[in-house]
Amino acid sequence: MSFDDLLKAFPFVQRADLLDRFLDLVLEANKTTNLTAIRDKDEAIVKHLYDCLLPLAITSIEGKKVLDIGSGAGFPGLVFAIVCPTSHLVLCESNGKKVGFLKKAIEALGLDNAEVLQSRAEEIPGRETYDVITARAVGSLPILLEISAPLLKKGGTFVSMKGSEGEKDMDGALRAAKELGLAEVSRNSFELPEEKGKRVIGIYTKKAETPHKYPRPYAKMVKRPL
């Protein structure tokens, strides 16, 4: 897939030049630092950029404070920061080398609406701080919901970005969502171009305050998921 094809698929994209430059930064840094298994730009356009833009076609993050859990090389966090300049993105990543890359990328791209938080997901501070929380291909959904729900403001949105097993993971998270004050709003299935795979995006809204006993210590979350 070419970059022009990407822009035709997502006509709402702003600052396309920065988006293209960001992908080049990732692929260049990837030569010396293990950021992603994808090294071909055309493949990265589909599996990283196209994939990350899918949620923005179904929900808005404009003007909102957004936490991206497990940002890695900046997918979707830096993609969102680039194409949604009125939003403020907090990119949570625990890996030091990836944190270093994210900081350099933010500086190189001149982004003033993104910051990096070096932390494990279960140690993120700030109860009821965020309007939107996103997580792409990160861990078990019941555990992600338990980590995320307390951090969301009431009325806030959690966006789960999963692969082909997404439906099954969402089925297994229904009880957890209810317990945590979340409601599943929608499930959205997509096929990536060029038969690159299936993606499932789950949208949740925080309807009620999350009980203060959550989140539990991480070891308990893993041992006894909700």
TAWO-V639036 format. One record per residue. N is the residue number from 0. RES is the residue in three letters. SS is DSSP state (h for helix, s for strand, l for the rest). NEAR is the number of other ideal C-beta (glycine too) atoms within 8 Angstrom. Layout:
N_RES_SS_NEAR / N_RES_SS_NEAR
This chain:
0_MET_l_9 / 1_SER_l_7 / 2_PHE_h_8 / 3_ASP_h_6 / 4_ASP_h_10 / 5_LEU_h_14 / 6_LEU_h_10 / 7_LYS_h_7 / 8_ALA_h_9 / 9_PHE_l_11 / 10_PRO_l_6 / 11_PHE_l_7 / 12_VAL_l_11 / 13_GLN_l_8 / 14_ARG_l_9 / 15_ALA_h_9 / 16_ASP_h_6 / 17_LEU_h_10 / 18_LEU_h_13 / 19_ASP_h_9 / 20_ARG_h_10 / 21_PHE_h_14 / 22_LEU_h_13 / 23_ASP_h_9 / 24_LEU_h_12 / 25_VAL_h_16 / 26_LEU_h_11 / 27_GLU_h_7 / 28_ALA_h_12 / 29_ASN_l_12 / 30_LYS_l_6 / 31_THR_l_4 / 32_THR_l_9 / 33_ASN_l_5 / 34_LEU_l_10 / 35_THR_l_12 / 36_ALA_l_3 / 37_ILE_l_8 / 38_ARG_l_8 / 39_ASP_l_6 / 40_LYS_h_8 / 41_ASP_h_8 / 42_GLU_h_10 / 43_ALA_h_15 / 44_ILE_h_15 / 45_VAL_h_14 / 46_LYS_h_11 / 47_HIS_h_14 / 48_LEU_h_12 / 49_TYR_h_15 / 50_ASP_h_14 / 51_CYS_h_13 / 52_LEU_h_14 / 53_LEU_h_13 / 54_PRO_h_12 / 55_LEU_h_13 / 56_ALA_h_7 / 57_ILE_l_9 / 58_THR_l_8 / 59_SER_l_5 / 60_ILE_l_11 / 61_GLU_l_7 / 62_GLY_l_4 / 63_LYS_l_10 / 64_LYS_s_10 / 65_VAL_s_16 / 66_LEU_s_15 / 67_ASP_s_16 / 68_ILE_s_14 / 69_GLY_l_11 / 70_SER_l_15 / 71_GLY_l_10 / 72_ALA_l_12 / 73_GLY_l_14 / 74_PHE_l_13 / 75_PRO_l_13 / 76_GLY_h_15 / 77_LEU_h_18 / 78_VAL_h_15 / 79_PHE_h_16 / 80_ALA_h_14 / 81_ILE_h_14 / 82_VAL_h_13 / 83_CYS_l_11 / 84_PRO_l_9 / 85_THR_l_6 / 86_SER_l_14 / 87_HIS_s_9 / 88_LEU_s_14 / 89_VAL_s_13 / 90_LEU_s_14 / 91_CYS_s_13 / 92_GLU_s_13 / 93_SER_l_8 / 94_ASN_l_7 / 95_GLY_h_6 / 96_LYS_h_8 / 97_LYS_h_13 / 98_VAL_h_12 / 99_GLY_h_8 / 100_PHE_h_14 / 101_LEU_h_16 / 102_LYS_h_9 / 103_LYS_h_10 / 104_ALA_h_13 / 105_ILE_h_13 / 106_GLU_h_7 / 107_ALA_h_8 / 108_LEU_h_12 / 109_GLY_l_5 / 110_LEU_l_10 / 111_ASP_l_4 / 112_ASN_l_9 / 113_ALA_s_13 / 114_GLU_s_8 / 115_VAL_s_12 / 116_LEU_s_9 / 117_GLN_s_7 / 118_SER_l_9 / 119_ARG_l_7 / 120_ALA_h_13 / 121_GLU_h_8 / 122_GLU_h_6 / 123_ILE_l_13 / 124_PRO_l_4 / 125_GLY_l_7 / 126_ARG_l_5 / 127_GLU_l_8 / 128_THR_l_8 / 129_TYR_s_13 / 130_ASP_s_10 / 131_VAL_s_13 / 132_ILE_s_15 / 133_THR_s_15 / 134_ALA_s_14 / 135_ARG_s_11 / 136_ALA_l_5 / 137_VAL_l_8 / 138_GLY_l_8 / 139_SER_l_7 / 140_LEU_h_14 / 141_PRO_h_12 / 142_ILE_h_11 / 143_LEU_h_15 / 144_LEU_h_16 / 145_GLU_h_15 / 146_ILE_h_14 / 147_SER_h_13 / 148_ALA_h_15 / 149_PRO_l_11 / 150_LEU_l_13 / 151_LEU_s_15 / 152_LYS_s_9 / 153_LYS_s_10 / 154_GLY_s_5 / 155_GLY_s_12 / 156_THR_s_13 / 157_PHE_s_18 / 158_VAL_s_14 / 159_SER_s_14 / 160_MET_s_14 / 161_LYS_s_13 / 162_GLY_l_9 / 163_SER_l_6 / 164_GLU_l_7 / 165_GLY_h_16 / 166_GLU_h_9 / 167_LYS_h_7 / 168_ASP_h_12 / 169_MET_h_15 / 170_ASP_h_7 / 171_GLY_l_8 / 172_ALA_l_11 / 173_LEU_h_9 / 174_ARG_h_8 / 175_ALA_h_13 / 176_ALA_h_12 / 177_LYS_h_8 / 178_GLU_h_9 / 179_LEU_l_14 / 180_GLY_l_11 / 181_LEU_s_13 / 182_ALA_s_8 / 183_GLU_s_11 / 184_VAL_s_7 / 185_SER_s_7 / 186_ARG_s_11 / 187_ASN_s_10 / 188_SER_s_9 / 189_PHE_s_9 / 190_GLU_s_8 / 191_LEU_l_13 / 192_PRO_h_10 / 193_GLU_h_6 / 194_GLU_h_6 / 195_LYS_l_8 / 196_GLY_l_9 / 197_LYS_s_10 / 198_ARG_s_14 / 199_VAL_s_14 / 200_ILE_s_15 / 201_GLY_s_14 / 202_ILE_s_15 / 203_TYR_s_14 / 204_THR_s_11 / 205_LYS_s_15 / 206_LYS_l_7 / 207_ALA_l_6 / 208_GLU_l_5 / 209_THR_l_11 / 210_PRO_l_8 / 211_HIS_l_4 / 212_LYS_l_4 / 213_TYR_l_11 / 214_PRO_l_9 / 215_ARG_l_8 / 216_PRO_l_5 / 217_TYR_h_9 / 218_ALA_h_6 / 219_LYS_h_8 / 220_MET_h_15 / 221_VAL_h_7 / 222_LYS_h_5 / 223_ARG_l_5 / 224_PRO_l_9 / 225_LEU_l_10
